[in-house]
């Protein structure tokens, strides 16, 4: 369309701009033209083929009919804007949910100590008991872990069970919280 090396872009710019303006956007469900003017763009082909988009001025004969038509036009324009706003809000919410789900492995909680993140790159970690790890870890290598309330040890010689309380017992998540945890 614009030639081998794109040298004809100046000639194609109006066509591409028109195509973009009259194309329906996924986020709003309407074209920018329709949001701005409150009606779909009427192209020369619509007038030539006499589609429903072409205006039939010969049906409006009185001032009252003209005012009624204008009132319907303005009401439809406001309704279109409200629908587009709602659809845009839903689209943003879905996008945020998708990104939250995609980035969930990077989310941290207090039981996963991170010392720092180096220049928005790898993380410096430390053990739960304090010593710092020498290696740095990228976000894809860090996984969420859930603490256990009681740790049960089986004594191999006597077969007796001994249990000790975890120091994180007061931060145990209930089953419902774990299911709803992002």
N, C-alpha and C positions, 0 to 999 in steps of 0.2 A: 504494500500500500504506500509506504514511504520511500520506496526505492531500495536498491541494494545496500547503500551506506546511510540511509536515513536522511538524504539531502532534501527530500520533498515534504518534510514535516510541517513546514509553514502552510503548505497547500492543504494538508490533511487535518490540521488542528481544528478548524470549525466543525468538520464532520465528526471527529472523535469527541469533541466537547459536547455537541448535540446528543450524540449517542450516550454519553455518560449522564447527561442531565435528564434524559427521558427514560433511562434504565431504572427499574425497580431495585431498591437496595434491600438486602436481607435484614438489616437491623431495624428498619422502619416498616417495611412492607409497601412503601410508596416511593415514587421517583421524586428527586429534588424539585422538579418542575411542578409536580402535583402538590407537594407540600407548600410551595411558595405561592402558586396561583390558585390552588383549590380545585383544579380540574386536570384531566389528562391532556397532554400536549396533542394538538390537532395538527397532523402532518398533511402535506399536499395530497398524499395518497388517500387519506381519510375523506377529504373533500371530493376527490375525483370519483371514488367508489361509493360515496354517500353513506358512510358508516354512521353508527349511532353517535360518534364523537362530533360530527359536523353539526353546526348550529342551524336550526331551521327558523330563521327570522320571520318568515311569512306566516307562521302560526301565532305570533304575538301581534295583536292588532290594537290593543288599548293600553293606556298607561298603567292601569291596574294589573293587567297581565304581565307587563314588563316589571313592575315593582314586585309582584309575586314571584316571578322567575328569579329576580335578584336576591330576594329574601331566601329562597330555597338554596341558591348558590352560596350565600354567606353561611347559612346553617350547615350545609354540607362541608364547607371548608373548615369550619371549627370542629366538626365531628371527625374529619379526616386527621386534623392535627392532634386531637386527643387520642385517637386510635394509634397514630404513629408514635406518640410520646409513650404510651403504655407498652407498645411492642418494643420500642427502644430500651425501655427500663427492663423488660423481661430479658432482652438479648444481653444487656450488660450483666444482669444477675447470673444468667447461664454461663456467660464467659468467665465471670469471677469464680463460679463453682468449678468450672473445668480447670482453671488455673490453680485453684486451691487443691484440687485432687491431684493435679499433675505435680505440684510442688510439695505434696504432703511429706515426702521422704526428707525434705529439708527442714521441716518444722521441728522445733526442739521443745523439750519439757524440762523441769528442774532436775529430774533424775539423770539427765544426760549432760554432764558438765562439758562445756566448751569454753576454752580459755579465750580464744579470739578467732577471727576469720582474717586471713592474710589477703589484703587487697581484693576483696570479693572473690577470692579463689578458694584454696584449701583451708580446712579448719585445723586448729591446734587443739588437741584433746588432752584430758587428764583422766586417770583412773578414778574410780569412786572413792578410794581411800587417799587420794591426793597426788601421787607422783605423776608428773607430766610425761606424756608419750613423746618420743623423739621424732617419730614419723608424722607427717601431716596427711590429712585425709580429705578427699573430695566429697562433695555432698552425696554422690551416688554410692559411696562406701559406708555411709553412716545410716544405720537403721534404727527405728524406734524400738525400744524395749519396755516391757511392763514389769514392775517389781512384783515379787512374790511375798505373801504375808509370812508364811512359815516355811522354813527350809528343813526338810526331814532328811536326816542322815541315817543310813542303815549300817549298823556296826557289823562288819563282816565276820568277826570271830564269834560273837554271842548271838547275832541275829536280832538284837534288840534295836528298837527305833529310838532315836533321840531327836528332839526338835529344838530349834532355837528361833527366837523372834528376829525378824528382819528389822534393821534400823529404819526402814522405809514403810513400816506397817501403817502409819497414819496417812500415808499417801496412796493407799491401795484404791484402785478404781473399781467400782461396782461393775457387774456384767453389762448393765444397760449403758453405763458411761463409756465402756470400752467399745460397744457397738456404735455409739453415736460419736465417738472420738474421730476427728477428721483424719 
